[in-house]
Amino acid sequence: MKWTKFNQTIRSLAPYRQKQLFELLFNNLLDKWDQATNIPAVLKKELNENCPIETVGTLQKSSDKQSFKALITLEDNEKIETVLMQSRKGRNTVCLSSQVGCTMNCAYCATGGMGFKRNLTELEMAEQLLFWKKFLKEKNKHVDNVVFMGMGEPFANYDNFIKAVEIINDKKYFNIGARKISVSTCGIIDGIKKLSREPKQINLAISLHASNDKLRSEIMPINKEASIKKILLAVDNYIEKTNRKVMFEYLLLSGINDEDEHAEELILLMDKPLYVINLVTYNPTGKFKRSSKFQTTKFRNILETAGLNVTQRHSFGSDIDAACGQLAGK
């Protein structure tokens, strides 16, 4: 979708008409402006000429048919990725990107190798969800959850991210409840503070991935600015204000952060009632190897025996390069 031309086209329209057009896009799921019955013919003609309804995307499906990945080409020819993950229980979760590339340069992430190009607008984030909503509509299904865990650091693009949340949550547009929307940060303290002041009850996840500062700094350069202690302090302040659980993502990397000693260190950090540890199976990007099933089970057992809240997310779509940035990087 040519959002720049779309915004230019509707700029002179009355606010009610602008909202009407967004409702036609995000709720009615028009394929062509000609399908709209409640806007003037002259406006349809202008919209068709300047900004036809079109998302340029290349779709890939995993062999287990549980995940799909789309490589979307933006109006300036930059490329981003978005993923649809379908659970065996029938829930559909969409993973959105917030930037073209990323500045965080985490060692395990393919996006970091691309460098940083630019922030996405709120409409470019919403377009990714629109792509999947139309895709699922054809199968008589709907989107259950939205996670900002794709390419980029959402809190480094906070203003556009929160505007996208407004669109996704709005009853006239996507109408997805705030509690069904999650955002993951690698440790932008200011973003955690801002989110704690938001009225909407969005879920917060922290990309932790290490049990001590030395190791975390090696795989996540942001830790040199935002240490584990600083992050946990910000999280505790967030919990004090919101009384909401916080998810700590822990990507298990073979021989790097999955030893018994790391589990024991994690116990000392995570032993709080509203902390939840989510163990994540790694989608290899070439630099690391995923932990074995044996080591993963052993690691989880150590945490659970200590009474910690533990969940586990298995990998989706390793055969379609589902890890963030793998397709766009290519």
Secondary structure, 3 states (H helix, E strand, C coil): CCHHHHHHHHCCCCHHHHHHHHHHHHCCCCCCHHHCCCCCHHHHHHHHHHCCCCCEEEEEECCCCCEEEEEEECCCCCEEEEEEEECCCCCEEEECCCEEECCCCCCCCCHHHHCEEEECCHHHHHHHHHHHHHHHHCCCCCCCEEEECCCCCHHHHHHHHHHHHHHHHCCCCCCCCHHHEEEEECCCHHHHHHHHCCCCCCEEEEECCCCCHHHHHHHCHHHHCCCHHHHHHHHHHHHHHHCCCEEEEEEEECCCCCCHHHHHHHHHHHCCCCEEEEEEECCCCCCCCECCHHHHHHHHHHHHHCCCCEEEECCCCHHHCCCCCHHHHC
